[in-house]
Amino acid sequence: MAQTKLEPRMHALVWKEGKIFVAKCVEVEVASQGNSQSEALANLREALELYFEDDRLRLPSLSNLELFPLKIGYA
């Protein structure tokens, strides 16, 4: 019987730092960069595929992910 390949949905945060775009995965500590938003996301996708090639790694179970703003105090 053929094994079905899972295609999990991951989420990314993207922001600009100087002249480059940074893309960071929310679910796991993997990030990448590029000269454009689309390039940064493509590079992140490739980095995640390499990261998950290790069969010992398990996908995090974040089925009910919510984003909340936080106010923090600092000196």
C-alpha positions as CSV (number, residue, x, y, z in Angstrom):
1,M,0.0,0.0,0.0
2,A,1.4,3.4,-0.9
3,Q,2.1,5.8,1.9
4,T,0.3,9.1,1.7
5,K,2.5,12.2,2.0
6,L,1.3,14.6,4.6
7,E,1.3,18.3,3.6
8,P,0.9,20.2,6.8
9,R,-0.1,23.8,6.8
10,M,2.5,26.0,8.5
11,H,2.4,29.8,9.2
12,A,5.0,32.4,8.7
13,L,5.7,35.9,10.0
14,V,7.4,38.2,7.4
15,W,9.0,41.5,8.1
16,K,11.6,43.8,6.5
17,E,15.0,44.4,8.0
18,G,16.9,47.0,6.1
19,K,17.0,45.8,2.5
20,I,16.0,42.2,3.1
21,F,12.9,40.4,4.1
22,V,12.9,37.8,6.9
23,A,10.4,34.9,7.1
24,K,10.0,32.9,10.3
25,C,7.9,29.9,10.9
26,V,5.5,30.2,13.8
27,E,5.3,26.5,14.6
28,V,9.0,25.6,14.7
29,E,12.2,27.7,15.1
30,V,13.1,27.9,11.4
31,A,13.7,31.2,9.6
32,S,15.1,32.4,6.2
33,Q,15.5,35.6,4.2
34,G,15.3,37.0,0.7
35,N,15.4,40.1,-1.4
36,S,11.6,40.1,-1.6
37,Q,8.7,38.8,0.4
38,S,8.1,36.0,-2.0
39,E,11.8,35.0,-2.1
40,A,11.9,34.9,1.7
41,L,8.8,32.7,1.8
42,A,10.2,30.4,-0.9
43,N,13.5,30.1,1.0
44,L,11.6,29.4,4.2
45,R,9.6,26.7,2.5
46,E,12.8,25.0,1.3
47,A,14.4,25.3,4.8
48,L,11.3,23.7,6.4
49,E,11.4,20.9,3.9
50,L,15.0,20.2,4.8
51,Y,14.2,20.5,8.5
52,F,11.4,17.9,8.3
53,E,13.5,15.4,6.3
54,D,14.6,14.0,9.6
55,D,12.0,11.3,10.4
56,R,12.5,11.7,14.1
57,L,11.1,15.2,14.1
58,R,7.4,15.5,14.7
59,L,5.1,18.2,13.6
60,P,3.8,20.4,16.4
61,S,0.1,20.1,17.2
62,L,-1.0,23.7,17.0
63,S,-4.5,23.3,15.6
64,N,-6.0,26.2,17.4
65,L,-3.3,28.9,16.9
66,E,-4.3,32.4,17.9
67,L,-2.2,35.6,17.7
68,F,-2.5,38.2,20.5
69,P,-0.9,41.6,20.9
70,L,1.1,42.0,24.1
71,K,1.9,45.3,25.9
72,I,5.3,45.1,27.6
73,G,7.2,47.6,29.8
74,Y,10.9,48.2,29.3
75,A,13.4,50.7,30.5
